[in-house]
Amino acid sequence: MIKILGAVFILLATTWTGFEVAKHISERPRQLRQLKVALQALEAEIMYAHTPLREAAATLSKQMPKPLSWFFEDFSKRLSAGHTSVKAAWENSLQEVWRMTALKQGEYEILKQFGETLGQHDIISQQKHIRLTLTHLEREEADALDKQSRYETMLKSLGFLSGLLLVILLM
């Protein structure tokens, strides 16, 4: 009886692990879409409403789901404090929230590069930088969707099958 109970626990644990890893892979395309929406909203705030960057970031923090809302909230607070440049506030906020996202190093570099141009140019140039960043993020999203379609079901199955193998070896 104890062997069967232990086998069930092992199978449940490995299956759960496989599903958690697969969830992380499926979160990346979703967060990339949300990031693209956030940048489009930032573009609209800058271009049409002529909203200051600090206020635009505060507005985005209320509209976006977590963890992006945390990023824009932190960015807005750092800009409100006024002790740092826009570039430094963007980069520090990015570093602060990055570990809570499912995004990869490529997206980090794209956003870091975007932060270097943020607030440095006139409205038209800023719009061009936002569009360029959106183009790069679309490429990353296509890659993320490809990896999701390839590996998500495999990881779920691998979790269950590795647990099954472990149970068979221990019996």
Steps between C-alpha positions, in 0.01 A plus 500: 500500500782740586676415172188590302455825695865590442466419130195726474687785673801460270275495194309807618818693581670434168180570304454827688862594427449433129187715497677786681788502251249492213310788662819707503540438126139598429531818710772648280286565187219638718734741678653606168152584366428699816831682465420591140160633610669701775747657256218584260311665786816689595531615141141626504555682830814669368381575146139601542440589863845661546512345846826526694686173526450471875122532470484270198687231694267544799198461271648187342568350841127514572401354162748214460492162676781391728803483467494781240296720731773467762758608245314814394412583861864475603607704195246771582613515865864529400417784261290674766787482747705703252838374620577313181491528121230337288753246371611403850142484631398276209799269541467476880128425472573240234757329722267512800205330329679280246534193719121490544436473126518208259696709250845409371830686462419607144195694617705651781754635253225641276335678792830621639590647162156665481553650846819667379301698243194570716454869568809594297333607174208697364157340465545379142838338570360347817216348299754348260689344791178356641412353159848351467468343846157362408649343187772331705243377754283357221799297384557375855129419535510289182797311645319455833187367330711257299670370814167479680344291225806274487575444866190561713331161455834324500587644842163405645540145371862485610402587857247218515720248320806572713289444809370176354856388424609585853209306648579196285867511598419528870243218502 
